[in-house]
Amino acid sequence: MPYVNIKVTREGVTPEQKARLIAGVTNVLVDVLNKSPATTFVVIDEVALEDWGIGGVPVTEFRRQQAAGG
C-alpha cells in the first residue's frame, strides 16, 4: 500500500495539474513496483512560501539570489 506525499509551494497549482501528478505518480508505482492503483495513495500538500526554505533562507530570498546570479 504505497503512500506518496508531494509538497509544492502554494503558487497556483491548478486542479488539473494536481490530477496529472496523482495519475502520473500512481502509474509510476504500477509500472515500476507492480502496485495496485486501488491501494496507492498520493497526497499533495501546498506550502506557503514563507514556510519553505532552501539553503538557509526563505524561498523568496533564494529565488532573488538565483535571479541575481548568486
N, CA, C and O atoms as CSV, one atom per row, in Angstrom:
chain,resi,resn,atom,element,x,y,z
A,1,MET,N,N,0.845,-1.171,0.000
A,1,MET,CA,C,0.000,0.000,0.000
A,1,MET,C,C,0.896,1.243,0.000
A,1,MET,O,O,1.178,1.787,1.067
A,2,PRO,N,N,1.346,1.699,-1.160
A,2,PRO,CA,C,2.224,2.862,-1.230
A,2,PRO,C,C,1.506,4.157,-0.836
A,2,PRO,O,O,0.317,4.352,-1.090
A,3,TYR,N,N,2.287,5.020,-0.207
A,3,TYR,CA,C,1.822,6.362,0.147
A,3,TYR,C,C,2.902,7.329,-0.326
A,3,TYR,O,O,4.063,7.223,0.069
A,4,VAL,N,N,2.502,8.278,-1.179
A,4,VAL,CA,C,3.431,9.278,-1.700
A,4,VAL,C,C,2.912,10.651,-1.298
A,4,VAL,O,O,1.742,10.972,-1.507
A,5,ASN,N,N,3.795,11.454,-0.721
A,5,ASN,CA,C,3.432,12.812,-0.320
A,5,ASN,C,C,4.238,13.793,-1.165
A,5,ASN,O,O,5.468,13.805,-1.117
A,6,ILE,N,N,3.528,14.617,-1.941
A,6,ILE,CA,C,4.152,15.629,-2.785
A,6,ILE,C,C,3.923,16.983,-2.127
A,6,ILE,O,O,2.789,17.340,-1.806
A,7,LYS,N,N,4.982,17.721,-1.930
A,7,LYS,CA,C,4.864,19.064,-1.362
A,7,LYS,C,C,5.280,20.074,-2.426
A,7,LYS,O,O,6.339,19.952,-3.041
A,8,VAL,N,N,4.434,21.061,-2.627
A,8,VAL,CA,C,4.710,22.133,-3.582
A,8,VAL,C,C,4.428,23.462,-2.901
A,8,VAL,O,O,3.652,23.529,-1.948
A,9,THR,N,N,5.062,24.517,-3.396
A,9,THR,CA,C,4.733,25.835,-2.866
A,9,THR,C,C,3.363,26.260,-3.381
A,9,THR,O,O,2.949,25.890,-4.479
A,10,ARG,N,N,2.688,27.028,-2.577
A,10,ARG,CA,C,1.338,27.481,-2.899
A,10,ARG,C,C,1.416,28.642,-3.893
A,10,ARG,O,O,1.399,29.812,-3.510
A,11,GLU,N,N,1.502,28.289,-5.175
A,11,GLU,CA,C,1.657,29.305,-6.216
A,11,GLU,C,C,0.790,29.000,-7.423
A,11,GLU,O,O,1.231,29.154,-8.562
A,12,GLY,N,N,-0.410,28.581,-7.188
A,12,GLY,CA,C,-1.319,28.420,-8.311
A,12,GLY,C,C,-1.248,27.102,-9.035
A,12,GLY,O,O,-1.475,27.057,-10.244
A,13,VAL,N,N,-0.936,26.015,-8.331
A,13,VAL,CA,C,-1.009,24.697,-8.958
A,13,VAL,C,C,-2.487,24.413,-9.201
A,13,VAL,O,O,-3.292,24.431,-8.270
A,14,THR,N,N,-2.829,24.158,-10.430
A,14,THR,CA,C,-4.240,24.005,-10.779
A,14,THR,C,C,-4.751,22.611,-10.411
A,14,THR,O,O,-3.962,21.678,-10.260
A,15,PRO,N,N,-6.063,22.472,-10.268
A,15,PRO,CA,C,-6.634,21.140,-10.037
A,15,PRO,C,C,-6.265,20.147,-11.141
A,15,PRO,O,O,-6.067,18.962,-10.871
A,16,GLU,N,N,-6.175,20.621,-12.365
A,16,GLU,CA,C,-5.791,19.753,-13.474
A,16,GLU,C,C,-4.350,19.266,-13.319
A,16,GLU,O,O,-4.060,18.097,-13.570
A,17,GLN,N,N,-3.457,20.151,-12.910
A,17,GLN,CA,C,-2.068,19.765,-12.692
A,17,GLN,C,C,-1.966,18.752,-11.545
A,17,GLN,O,O,-1.206,17.787,-11.623
A,18,LYS,N,N,-2.730,18.981,-10.496
A,18,LYS,CA,C,-2.735,18.040,-9.373
A,18,LYS,C,C,-3.241,16.671,-9.824
A,18,LYS,O,O,-2.679,15.646,-9.439
A,19,ALA,N,N,-4.283,16.649,-10.625
A,19,ALA,CA,C,-4.818,15.380,-11.133
A,19,ALA,C,C,-3.765,14.652,-11.960
A,19,ALA,O,O,-3.632,13.431,-11.867
A,20,ARG,N,N,-3.017,15.400,-12.767
A,20,ARG,CA,C,-1.958,14.785,-13.578
A,20,ARG,C,C,-0.840,14.237,-12.704
A,20,ARG,O,O,-0.310,13.162,-12.985
A,21,LEU,N,N,-0.473,14.958,-11.648
A,21,LEU,CA,C,0.534,14.462,-10.717
A,21,LEU,C,C,0.072,13.160,-10.061
A,21,LEU,O,O,0.834,12.196,-9.981
A,22,ILE,N,N,-1.160,13.138,-9.600
A,22,ILE,CA,C,-1.699,11.950,-8.942
A,22,ILE,C,C,-1.701,10.761,-9.897
A,22,ILE,O,O,-1.265,9.667,-9.537
A,23,ALA,N,N,-2.188,10.977,-11.103
A,23,ALA,CA,C,-2.227,9.897,-12.090
A,23,ALA,C,C,-0.817,9.444,-12.469
A,23,ALA,O,O,-0.550,8.247,-12.565
A,24,GLY,N,N,0.068,10.390,-12.679
A,24,GLY,CA,C,1.421,10.057,-13.101
A,24,GLY,C,C,2.194,9.285,-12.047
A,24,GLY,O,O,2.847,8.290,-12.361
A,25,VAL,N,N,2.129,9.730,-10.806
A,25,VAL,CA,C,2.827,9.033,-9.723
A,25,VAL,C,C,2.236,7.641,-9.525
A,25,VAL,O,O,2.967,6.672,-9.320
A,26,THR,N,N,0.926,7.549,-9.586
A,26,THR,CA,C,0.275,6.243,-9.464
A,26,THR,C,C,0.761,5.307,-10.567
A,26,THR,O,O,1.074,4.146,-10.301
A,27,ASN,N,N,0.826,5.803,-11.800
A,27,ASN,CA,C,1.284,4.985,-12.922
A,27,ASN,C,C,2.729,4.535,-12.767
A,27,ASN,O,O,3.070,3.412,-13.138
A,28,VAL,N,N,3.579,5.395,-12.225
A,28,VAL,CA,C,4.976,5.011,-11.991
A,28,VAL,C,C,5.033,3.851,-10.997
A,28,VAL,O,O,5.790,2.902,-11.199
A,29,LEU,N,N,4.245,3.918,-9.936
A,29,LEU,CA,C,4.246,2.842,-8.948
A,29,LEU,C,C,3.689,1.542,-9.519
A,29,LEU,O,O,4.137,0.454,-9.156
A,30,VAL,N,N,2.714,1.661,-10.411
A,30,VAL,CA,C,2.188,0.481,-11.089
A,30,VAL,C,C,3.276,-0.112,-11.995
A,30,VAL,O,O,3.529,-1.316,-11.959
A,31,ASP,N,N,3.912,0.733,-12.801
A,31,ASP,CA,C,4.906,0.268,-13.776
A,31,ASP,C,C,6.174,-0.272,-13.122
A,31,ASP,O,O,6.690,-1.312,-13.532
A,32,VAL,N,N,6.677,0.427,-12.109
A,32,VAL,CA,C,7.971,0.073,-11.531
A,32,VAL,C,C,7.839,-0.996,-10.441
A,32,VAL,O,O,8.642,-1.928,-10.379
A,33,LEU,N,N,6.824,-0.857,-9.586
A,33,LEU,CA,C,6.713,-1.761,-8.443
A,33,LEU,C,C,5.540,-2.743,-8.541
A,33,LEU,O,O,5.316,-3.554,-7.643
A,34,ASN,N,N,4.804,-2.652,-9.643
A,34,ASN,CA,C,3.643,-3.527,-9.830
A,34,ASN,C,C,2.615,-3.373,-8.702
A,34,ASN,O,O,2.014,-4.354,-8.264
A,35,LYS,N,N,2.422,-2.136,-8.239
A,35,LYS,CA,C,1.466,-1.855,-7.174
A,35,LYS,C,C,0.081,-1.619,-7.763
A,35,LYS,O,O,-0.059,-1.168,-8.900
A,36,SER,N,N,-0.914,-1.925,-6.988
A,36,SER,CA,C,-2.292,-1.722,-7.418
A,36,SER,C,C,-2.681,-0.252,-7.272
A,36,SER,O,O,-2.455,0.330,-6.211
A,37,PRO,N,N,-3.253,0.360,-8.291
A,37,PRO,CA,C,-3.723,1.743,-8.168
A,37,PRO,C,C,-4.786,1.889,-7.079
A,37,PRO,O,O,-4.909,2.950,-6.467
A,38,ALA,N,N,-5.545,0.834,-6.842
A,38,ALA,CA,C,-6.623,0.891,-5.849
A,38,ALA,C,C,-6.106,1.064,-4.427
A,38,ALA,O,O,-6.839,1.520,-3.549
A,39,THR,N,N,-4.842,0.699,-4.198
A,39,THR,CA,C,-4.283,0.834,-2.851
A,39,THR,C,C,-3.085,1.779,-2.820
A,39,THR,O,O,-2.276,1.728,-1.894
A,40,THR,N,N,-2.973,2.634,-3.824
A,40,THR,CA,C,-1.899,3.622,-3.893
A,40,THR,C,C,-2.457,4.987,-3.515
A,40,THR,O,O,-3.427,5.459,-4.107
A,41,PHE,N,N,-1.841,5.608,-2.534
A,41,PHE,CA,C,-2.293,6.907,-2.043
A,41,PHE,C,C,-1.291,7.982,-2.431
A,41,PHE,O,O,-0.088,7.823,-2.224
A,42,VAL,N,N,-1.789,9.076,-2.995
A,42,VAL,CA,C,-0.960,10.220,-3.350
A,42,VAL,C,C,-1.593,11.441,-2.709
A,42,VAL,O,O,-2.765,11.734,-2.944
A,43,VAL,N,N,-0.822,12.154,-1.900
A,43,VAL,CA,C,-1.308,13.347,-1.207
A,43,VAL,C,C,-0.459,14.535,-1.641
A,43,VAL,O,O,0.770,14.453,-1.650
A,44,ILE,N,N,-1.101,15.624,-1.995
A,44,ILE,CA,C,-0.398,16.846,-2.389
A,44,ILE,C,C,-0.638,17.903,-1.316
A,44,ILE,O,O,-1.778,18.271,-1.031
A,45,ASP,N,N,0.446,18.379,-0.733
A,45,ASP,CA,C,0.385,19.457,0.258
A,45,ASP,C,C,0.914,20.731,-0.374
A,45,ASP,O,O,1.987,20.738,-0.977
A,46,GLU,N,N,0.159,21.801,-0.233
A,46,GLU,CA,C,0.616,23.108,-0.698
A,46,GLU,C,C,1.151,23.879,0.506
A,46,GLU,O,O,0.474,24.007,1.526
A,47,VAL,N,N,2.360,24.384,0.376
A,47,VAL,CA,C,3.037,25.065,1.464
A,47,VAL,C,C,3.206,26.538,1.107
A,47,VAL,O,O,3.630,26.870,0.000
A,48,ALA,N,N,2.875,27.413,2.042
A,48,ALA,CA,C,3.058,28.852,1.823
A,48,ALA,C,C,4.539,29.158,1.647
A,48,ALA,O,O,5.387,28.533,2.285
A,49,LEU,N,N,4.850,30.117,0.784
A,49,LEU,CA,C,6.246,30.462,0.508
A,49,LEU,C,C,7.016,30.816,1.773
A,49,LEU,O,O,8.193,30.477,1.898
A,50,GLU,N,N,6.361,31.498,2.717
A,50,GLU,CA,C,7.064,31.889,3.938
A,50,GLU,C,C,7.362,30.697,4.850
A,50,GLU,O,O,8.100,30.832,5.825
A,51,ASP,N,N,6.791,29.533,4.536
A,51,ASP,CA,C,7.025,28.327,5.324
A,51,ASP,C,C,7.997,27.362,4.647
A,51,ASP,O,O,8.150,26.227,5.098
A,52,TRP,N,N,8.653,27.798,3.572
A,52,TRP,CA,C,9.546,26.922,2.810
A,52,TRP,C,C,10.904,27.598,2.713
A,52,TRP,O,O,10.991,28.767,2.339
A,53,GLY,N,N,11.955,26.877,3.045
A,53,GLY,CA,C,13.294,27.435,2.960
A,53,GLY,C,C,14.211,26.562,2.129
A,53,GLY,O,O,14.036,25.345,2.062
A,54,ILE,N,N,15.184,27.188,1.500
A,54,ILE,CA,C,16.195,26.490,0.706
A,54,ILE,C,C,17.541,27.125,1.032
A,54,ILE,O,O,17.671,28.348,1.000
A,55,GLY,N,N,18.517,26.326,1.338
A,55,GLY,CA,C,19.862,26.851,1.575
A,55,GLY,C,C,19.942,27.828,2.727
A,55,GLY,O,O,20.785,28.725,2.723
A,56,GLY,N,N,19.078,27.667,3.713
A,56,GLY,CA,C,19.124,28.517,4.897
A,56,GLY,C,C,18.360,29.825,4.790
A,56,GLY,O,O,18.410,30.648,5.705
A,57,VAL,N,N,17.652,30.028,3.683
A,57,VAL,CA,C,16.878,31.265,3.525
A,57,VAL,C,C,15.477,30.938,3.018
A,57,VAL,O,O,15.264,29.881,2.425
A,58,PRO,N,N,14.514,31.843,3.247
A,58,PRO,CA,C,13.180,31.627,2.687
A,58,PRO,C,C,13.247,31.514,1.167
A,58,PRO,O,O,14.132,32.094,0.538
A,59,VAL,N,N,12.329,30.782,0.586
A,59,VAL,CA,C,12.340,30.508,-0.848
A,59,VAL,C,C,12.325,31.802,-1.670
A,59,VAL,O,O,12.965,31.867,-2.720
A,60,THR,N,N,11.611,32.823,-1.214
A,60,THR,CA,C,11.583,34.078,-1.979
A,60,THR,C,C,12.975,34.699,-2.051
A,60,THR,O,O,13.358,35.219,-3.099
A,61,GLU,N,N,13.746,34.655,-0.951
A,61,GLU,CA,C,15.110,35.185,-0.954
A,61,GLU,C,C,16.018,34.305,-1.806
A,61,GLU,O,O,16.866,34.822,-2.534
A,62,PHE,N,N,15.859,33.001,-1.730
A,62,PHE,CA,C,16.634,32.074,-2.550
A,62,PHE,C,C,16.448,32.383,-4.028
A,62,PHE,O,O,17.412,32.418,-4.794
A,63,ARG,N,N,15.204,32.606,-4.417
A,63,ARG,CA,C,14.912,32.919,-5.823
A,63,ARG,C,C,15.537,34.251,-6.232
A,63,ARG,O,O,16.046,34.383,-7.345
A,64,ARG,N,N,15.499,35.237,-5.337
A,64,ARG,CA,C,16.126,36.532,-5.642
A,64,ARG,C,C,17.627,36.340,-5.875
A,64,ARG,O,O,18.204,36.915,-6.798
A,65,GLN,N,N,18.246,35.521,-5.022
A,65,GLN,CA,C,19.688,35.273,-5.154
A,65,GLN,C,C,19.991,34.563,-6.473
A,65,GLN,O,O,20.976,34.884,-7.138
A,66,GLN,N,N,19.156,33.607,-6.852
A,66,GLN,CA,C,19.365,32.870,-8.086
A,66,GLN,C,C,19.200,33.794,-9.302
A,66,GLN,O,O,19.958,33.700,-10.267
A,67,ALA,N,N,18.211,34.676,-9.244
A,67,ALA,CA,C,17.973,35.610,-10.342
A,67,ALA,C,C,19.131,36.592,-10.496
A,67,ALA,O,O,19.426,37.056,-11.597
A,68,ALA,N,N,19.784,36.902,-9.367
A,68,ALA,CA,C,20.907,37.836,-9.401
A,68,ALA,C,C,22.226,37.133,-9.725
A,68,ALA,O,O,23.289,37.752,-9.750
A,69,GLY,N,N,22.131,35.828,-9.973
A,69,GLY,CA,C,23.338,35.098,-10.327
A,69,GLY,C,C,24.089,34.549,-9.132
A,69,GLY,O,O,25.243,34.136,-9.252
A,70,GLY,N,N,23.424,34.543,-7.950
A,70,GLY,CA,C,24.110,34.108,-6.729
A,70,GLY,C,C,23.996,32.699,-6.479
A,70,GLY,O,O,24.527,32.204,-5.485
